[in-house]
C-alpha cells in the first residue's frame, strides 16, 4: 500500500501456539518471511490488475501459517496470485533471477532466502499452480 494507495488485500494468519522452539537468528529469518510476504502481495496485486475487468470479484489473499510437522516447524506463506509458470519455476532460487520490472525487485531475493533457510538447517520449498497461486514453505528443525 505504500506504493499503491488503492491496493487492498486480505492478510490472514493461522498460527499454531504450541510450536516447539527453533534455533534461529530472528532477524535473518524475519527478513526471509518478510520477503516472501512482499512477493505474495506483489503477486496478488498483479493478478488483481489483470482480472480487474473480467473478474472484479477476485479477492487478493495472503496467508501466513505455522504448524508442527513431526519434530519440525513449518512456516507457510500462501497467496492466490497468478502462480509461477513452469518455465521459470526451476530458476526462482538462482541468484539475481527476477520476474519483476526494474525498481520492483529490490528485496532480499529468493536465492538469499533459500541460503538463509539452509544455514538454519531448514528447507525452502515452493508449490505453485499457474492461475491459482503459490505457497512457499519453510521447514525448520525443532530444538
Backbone bond lengths (Angstrom), bond angles and torsions (degrees), N, CA, C in turn:
res aa  C-N    CA-C-N  psi(-1)  N-CA   C-N-CA  omega(-1)  CA-C   N-CA-C  phi
1 X - - - 1.448 - - 1.515 111.25 -
2 X 1.325 117.59 -21.79 1.457 119.03 179.38 1.521 110.82 -62.25
3 X 1.327 117.29 -31.81 1.463 121.36 -179.07 1.528 112.48 -94.38
4 X 1.345 116.99 -27.51 1.463 121.49 -176.64 1.525 108.13 -136.76
5 X 1.323 116.59 100.76 1.471 121.70 -176.23 1.524 112.63 -64.12
6 X 1.332 118.12 -22.69 1.465 120.31 -178.40 1.530 112.38 -84.72
7 X 1.333 117.04 -7.56 1.468 120.23 -177.14 1.521 111.39 -77.11
8 X 1.315 115.79 130.31 1.457 122.82 173.97 1.515 108.24 -134.93
9 X 1.314 115.41 140.32 1.463 120.67 176.24 1.519 107.87 -146.54
10 X 1.307 115.60 152.24 1.447 121.24 176.01 1.526 107.77 -83.20
11 X 1.325 116.88 128.00 1.460 122.09 178.46 1.519 107.26 -116.98
12 X 1.329 115.62 117.58 1.458 120.77 -176.90 1.525 110.13 -116.04
13 X 1.315 114.96 148.41 1.461 120.14 172.26 1.513 108.45 -126.50
14 X 1.319 115.30 138.03 1.464 123.03 176.95 1.527 105.61 -130.97
15 X 1.334 115.62 88.39 1.454 120.70 -170.28 1.529 111.14 -106.81
16 X 1.315 116.15 130.56 1.460 123.19 176.84 1.529 107.68 -83.61
17 X 1.316 116.20 116.94 1.466 121.36 -177.62 1.530 112.92 -77.26
18 X 1.334 117.99 -7.49 1.468 121.31 -174.41 1.527 112.89 -106.96
19 X 1.319 117.24 21.73 1.463 120.19 -177.18 1.519 111.88 -66.30
20 X 1.336 116.60 146.58 1.461 119.05 173.06 1.525 109.73 -73.37
21 X 1.313 116.13 163.88 1.467 120.43 176.88 1.524 109.38 -70.76
22 X 1.334 114.68 149.05 1.453 120.95 174.67 1.528 107.93 -127.11
23 X 1.332 115.54 145.96 1.469 120.95 179.40 1.522 108.35 -89.77
24 X 1.328 115.92 103.05 1.463 120.70 -178.13 1.521 110.38 -139.65
25 X 1.314 114.62 164.84 1.458 121.95 166.31 1.532 105.25 -93.65
26 X 1.332 117.51 105.56 1.474 119.57 -173.33 1.528 113.89 -55.21
27 X 1.335 117.22 -37.75 1.466 119.44 -178.97 1.530 110.65 -64.15
28 X 1.327 116.57 -42.43 1.463 120.31 -178.76 1.520 111.23 -67.07
29 X 1.314 116.40 -49.41 1.460 119.21 -178.43 1.527 110.88 -68.58
30 X 1.315 116.52 -32.84 1.460 119.98 175.37 1.510 111.90 -61.31
31 X 1.327 116.46 -39.91 1.474 120.79 177.63 1.525 110.88 -64.74
32 X 1.333 116.90 -38.97 1.467 121.04 178.14 1.521 109.90 -62.18
33 X 1.331 116.39 -48.99 1.466 120.24 -177.92 1.523 110.55 -64.55
34 X 1.330 117.00 -42.68 1.466 120.35 177.71 1.529 110.92 -60.82
35 X 1.325 117.60 -40.75 1.465 121.38 177.70 1.529 110.71 -61.75
36 X 1.331 117.04 -44.16 1.466 120.66 179.78 1.526 110.68 -64.56
37 X 1.335 116.96 -39.85 1.467 120.30 178.41 1.527 110.26 -66.03
38 X 1.327 117.49 -44.24 1.470 120.26 177.64 1.526 111.20 -59.68
39 X 1.328 116.71 -42.63 1.464 120.03 177.43 1.523 111.08 -61.95
40 X 1.331 116.51 -40.55 1.467 120.68 -179.96 1.529 110.69 -64.33
41 X 1.330 117.15 -43.51 1.464 119.86 177.75 1.524 111.03 -64.16
42 X 1.315 117.10 -37.53 1.462 120.40 176.64 1.533 110.06 -62.37
43 X 1.329 116.36 -44.06 1.472 121.01 -178.73 1.529 111.60 -62.88
44 X 1.329 117.52 -44.27 1.469 118.68 -178.80 1.525 111.58 -71.92
45 X 1.342 116.92 -30.70 1.466 118.09 177.34 1.523 110.82 -69.50
46 X 1.340 117.00 -36.30 1.468 120.77 176.28 1.528 110.22 -64.14
47 X 1.318 115.75 -43.76 1.472 118.90 -179.11 1.526 110.45 -66.64
48 X 1.327 116.69 -40.70 1.463 119.31 178.44 1.520 110.87 -59.63
49 X 1.325 117.01 -42.27 1.464 120.78 179.33 1.530 110.78 -63.14
50 X 1.333 116.55 -39.96 1.465 120.55 -179.12 1.527 112.36 -70.71
51 X 1.337 117.21 -31.37 1.470 121.22 -175.67 1.521 113.39 -98.24
52 X 1.325 117.91 2.23 1.466 121.36 -174.04 1.527 112.74 -53.65
53 X 1.321 117.41 -40.54 1.458 120.54 -176.83 1.531 112.89 -84.37
54 X 1.338 117.00 -37.38 1.471 120.34 -172.91 1.525 114.34 -93.97
55 X 1.342 117.21 -29.02 1.466 120.33 -179.02 1.527 110.04 -138.38
56 X 1.331 117.34 71.13 1.459 119.33 -177.96 1.533 113.59 -64.22
57 X 1.321 117.32 -14.13 1.465 121.22 179.68 1.530 113.16 -80.70
58 X 1.342 117.51 -7.67 1.467 121.35 178.80 1.523 110.17 -57.10
59 X 1.335 116.22 130.00 1.463 121.71 179.36 1.517 110.12 -115.28
60 X 1.341 117.84 106.68 1.467 120.62 178.60 1.527 110.31 -60.49
61 X 1.339 116.00 129.88 1.456 120.42 -177.34 1.526 110.27 -138.50
62 X 1.320 115.26 133.57 1.461 122.68 174.11 1.527 106.53 -124.57
63 X 1.330 116.05 130.52 1.461 121.18 -178.64 1.521 109.57 -125.44
64 X 1.322 115.88 129.30 1.463 122.27 173.82 1.522 106.65 -111.14
65 X 1.329 115.34 127.76 1.459 118.74 -179.65 1.523 110.62 -135.52
66 X 1.323 114.51 156.43 1.459 121.41 174.36 1.522 107.74 -133.03
67 X 1.324 115.25 146.37 1.467 119.31 174.90 1.522 109.79 -162.78
68 X 1.318 114.74 164.01 1.461 120.77 175.72 1.516 108.52 -78.16
69 X 1.312 115.53 142.62 1.468 122.04 174.49 1.528 106.04 -134.03
70 X 1.319 115.99 82.93 1.454 120.29 -173.48 1.513 108.83 69.89
71 X 1.328 117.08 -124.34 1.466 120.46 177.52 1.527 111.48 -95.96
72 X 1.323 116.87 15.40 1.461 122.16 -179.08 1.522 110.47 -115.69
73 X 1.313 114.99 169.57 1.456 122.61 176.91 1.525 107.87 -114.82
74 X 1.331 115.79 131.21 1.455 122.20 178.77 1.519 109.00 -109.51
75 X 1.329 115.71 122.54 1.461 122.63 174.23 1.517 106.70 -111.76
76 X 1.322 116.21 126.57 1.457 120.64 -175.85 1.525 110.18 -123.09
77 X 1.343 115.33 137.79 1.464 122.04 171.80 1.520 105.98 -123.35
78 X 1.330 114.79 113.84 1.471 120.96 -172.61 1.525 110.24 -122.57
79 X 1.333 116.09 140.68 1.463 120.25 176.90 1.521 109.90 -133.96
80 X 1.320 115.77 163.40 1.464 121.12 174.92 1.529 110.03 -111.18
81 X 1.336 114.79 42.20 1.461 121.46 176.95 1.516 111.26 -79.77
82 X 1.324 116.28 -153.65 1.467 121.60 -175.82 1.516 114.50 -78.27
83 X 1.315 117.86 -11.99 1.465 119.40 -174.53 1.521 109.87 79.04
84 X 1.322 114.59 171.91 1.461 121.00 -179.20 1.522 108.05 -105.42
85 X 1.324 117.85 124.73 1.463 119.77 179.66 1.533 111.42 -60.28
86 X 1.322 116.26 142.81 1.466 121.59 178.73 1.528 111.48 -55.23
87 X 1.327 116.42 -32.26 1.468 120.57 -176.10 1.528 113.00 -64.92
88 X 1.337 118.10 -21.07 1.465 119.47 -179.50 1.530 112.97 -119.22
89 X 1.309 117.72 -3.31 1.465 121.01 -175.38 1.523 112.26 -55.84
90 X 1.324 118.13 -36.91 1.457 121.81 -179.38 1.523 113.14 -73.95
91 X 1.339 117.71 -10.94 1.464 121.51 -175.90 1.522 113.74 -101.41
92 X 1.315 118.49 -12.04 1.467 120.01 -167.59 1.525 114.32 -64.97
93 X 1.337 118.24 -23.11 1.459 120.52 179.50 1.534 112.27 -95.94
94 X 1.331 117.27 7.01 1.461 121.00 178.04 1.528 109.98 -80.25
95 X 1.343 116.85 144.25 1.469 119.43 178.34 1.527 111.87 -57.36
96 X 1.317 115.52 138.37 1.470 125.22 174.96 1.519 114.72 68.62
97 X 1.338 118.61 3.02 1.465 119.14 177.64 1.527 109.15 -75.34
98 X 1.315 117.09 135.59 1.459 121.76 175.48 1.519 109.81 -152.08
99 X 1.312 115.14 153.93 1.461 120.61 172.67 1.523 109.61 -110.36
100 X 1.319 115.81 -0.74 1.456 120.34 -176.11 1.531 110.51 -86.71
101 X 1.336 115.82 149.38 1.463 118.92 176.78 1.523 110.89 -68.93
102 X 1.308 117.13 164.35 1.472 122.58 -179.60 1.521 109.69 -53.30
103 X 1.332 114.85 135.43 1.453 120.19 179.00 1.515 114.67 91.55
104 X 1.323 117.93 -14.04 1.464 121.14 -179.25 1.517 112.01 -101.63
105 X 1.314 118.21 -23.80 1.461 121.66 -177.14 1.513 112.34 -99.36
106 X 1.321 116.86 56.20 1.455 119.81 -175.04 1.528 112.90 -106.14
107 X 1.319 117.49 14.98 1.459 120.74 -179.10 1.515 112.05 -86.14
108 X 1.314 115.24 -162.07 1.455 122.93 -176.86 1.524 111.47 -62.63
109 X 1.306 117.03 -40.67 1.460 121.68 -177.84 1.513 111.64 90.69
110 X 1.322 115.98 146.47 1.459 120.57 -176.97 1.519 113.00 -69.22
111 X 1.327 118.26 -28.26 1.455 121.07 178.35 1.530 110.56 -63.88
112 X 1.327 116.75 -48.96 1.467 120.44 177.88 1.521 110.98 -67.30
113 X 1.331 117.38 -37.81 1.465 120.33 176.99 1.524 110.11 -59.21
114 X 1.312 116.11 -44.46 1.466 121.95 178.65 1.531 110.20 -60.08
115 X 1.328 116.71 -45.66 1.473 121.16 -179.50 1.529 111.70 -64.58
116 X 1.322 117.70 -39.51 1.465 121.30 179.45 1.524 110.57 -65.09
117 X 1.321 116.68 -44.34 1.472 120.05 179.08 1.524 109.91 -63.51
118 X 1.334 117.74 -43.25 1.473 122.16 177.60 1.527 110.94 -59.73
119 X 1.342 116.58 -41.69 1.464 121.09 -179.92 1.532 111.76 -63.84
120 X 1.318 116.51 -21.78 1.468 121.61 176.71 1.532 111.49 -91.98
121 X 1.329 116.60 9.94 1.463 120.79 179.70 1.511 113.51 77.10
122 X 1.317 116.50 18.13 1.461 120.66 -176.35 1.511 113.65 -110.90
123 X 1.325 113.86 -172.51 1.464 122.25 178.37 1.516 109.08 -129.21
124 X 1.323 116.93 145.55 1.459 123.05 172.74 1.518 106.67 -120.42
125 X 1.328 115.12 118.09 1.463 121.04 -177.96 1.519 109.57 -122.52
126 X 1.315 114.76 161.42 1.461 120.26 177.13 1.527 109.31 -132.23
127 X 1.320 114.64 137.52 1.462 122.11 170.37 1.517 105.75 -124.36
128 X 1.321 116.41 128.52 1.456 119.23 -175.18 1.521 110.41 -148.12
129 X 1.315 114.71 149.68 1.459 122.29 174.48 1.516 107.32 -135.76
130 X 1.322 115.47 123.12 1.461 119.28 179.63 1.519 110.40 -56.40
131 X 1.336 115.55 133.13 1.453 121.14 178.76 1.517 114.03 80.61
132 X 1.318 118.59 -1.68 1.470 121.56 -176.87 1.524 113.33 -123.10
133 X 1.337 116.74 -35.80 1.452 118.66 179.61 1.510 113.00 138.96
134 X 1.335 114.27 -176.99 1.458 121.77 -174.51 1.523 108.97 -139.93
135 X 1.335 114.95 146.38 1.449 121.15 173.43 1.519 108.85 -131.73
136 X 1.339 115.84 121.49 1.455 121.33 172.15 1.513 107.68 -97.95
137 X 1.332 115.54 134.04 1.454 120.99 -178.69 1.528 109.84 -121.89
138 X 1.314 114.89 127.39 1.468 122.05 174.51 1.526 106.64 -106.65
139 X 1.299 116.52 121.03 1.466 121.83 178.57 1.518 108.42 -111.95
140 X 1.327 116.16 117.09 1.468 121.83 -176.35 1.516 110.89 -118.22
141 X 1.332 117.02 142.85 1.460 119.28 177.17 1.521 111.22 -72.36
142 X 1.346 115.83 139.31 1.459 120.58 175.31 1.527 109.33 -75.27
143 X 1.331 115.57 166.14 1.457 120.94 -179.35 1.521 109.15 -89.50
